[in-house]
Amino acid sequence: MALKVEVIVDSGMHAEEALGGSSRFEPLHLALSSSHHLGDAILLRKHRTRRAGRGADGAVNQSASDYLRRKVWEPIGAEADAPWLVDAQGFEVAHFGFNAVLRDYARLGRLLAHDGAWDGKQIIPARWMIDATTVKPADSYLAAGNAMPYFGYGYLLWLLPGPRRQFAFSGNNGQRVCIDPASKLVMVQTALEDTPKVWRLWSALVKQFGQE
């Protein structure tokens, strides 16, 4: 479908972009972009992610935030509202600006660690979750070490290197949600720093506690 194509094509981007606004925000960049050369040097920009977000509004006949609240936030028992930045037209900014309290980020991580299932109910299709976090052989340019020096790129999710499937949300100033579906291990970091230490910490946690 068209929205899926928009999500896939906005990939392999630099995770460096200055964000203005109040320091109270802890936004997760669901996708960031500058440029990526594929074959004929196609220029990919973040407006594609915004366009996908607006397309979703039309597809479900409600705002992205209302849809997320009804389909995900309420079913997982979130304890607090999750603010989402909007643009001048009142649309949610699809590629960043979503923020939540730490425990609700953990709940979201738990949902994704179970490939979209929550207490026996499939909230997000499992097949979609697998596709969103797995690089197909034909898409090797999205693999970890190819899309970026360390990360790979899925459907608006960063893919982590290693022998088994792991992925993360990576936000501004060190906001992270790291997920290991094999062991159901989730780590949430809310911080005001952006250093490689968090990835070393995550690797150590998976090594010690992430037994399948």
C-alpha positions, 0 to 999 in steps of 0.5 A, a space after each residue: 500500500 502507498 503508506 507502507 511505501 512511504 515508510 520504507 523509502 524514508 530510510 537509511 538517514 543521518 540521525 543528526 538534526 537540531 530540534 528547537 523548542 522547550 527542553 521539557 520535550 523528550 521526542 522520539 525521532 520516528 524517522 529523520 532524513 537528509 539524503 541517501 544515494 540509491 542507484 540514481 542518487 535519489 534524494 529522500 527527505 523527511 517530507 515523505 514521512 510527514 506525507 505518510 502521516 497525513 495519509 494515515 489521517 485520511 485513511 482512518 478518518 481521524 487524527 494520528 493521535 486519536 487513532 494511536 490512543 484508541 488502538 494502542 495507548 488505551 489497550 496497553 494501559 498507558 498511565 499518562 497522555 502522550 503529547 505529540 507536536 503538531 505543525 501549523 496545519 494542526 497535523 501531528 509531525 510524523 517523523 518526531 515530536 512524540 513523547 511519553 513518560 518513562 513507564 509508558 515508553 516501557 509499555 510500548 517497548 513491551 508491546 513491540 517486544 511481543 511483536 504487537 501482542 498484549 496479554 494475548 491480544 494482537 494489537 499490531 499485526 505480527 507479520 507487520 512487526 516482523 517486516 518492520 524490523 527485518 532486512 530482506 536480502 534484496 534490501 541489504 542497503 538497509 542493514 546495520 553497517 550499510 544504512 549507517 555505520 552502526 544502525 540499520 533501518 526498518 519501518 521508522 525503527 533503527 535496527 541494531 547489529 548482531 546475530 538476532 533481531 533487535 531494534 530501537 527508537 532513538 530520540 533527541 538528546 539520548 532518548 532511547 527505547 531498546 527492544 530484544 524480541 527474543 528475550 522480551 527484554 526492553 530498556 528505556 533511557 530518558 536522558 540529556 546526552 547522546 553518547 555511545 555509552 547507551 548502546 554498550 549498556 544495552 549490549 551488556 544487558 542483553 548479554 547478561 539478561 537476554 537469554 532466549 
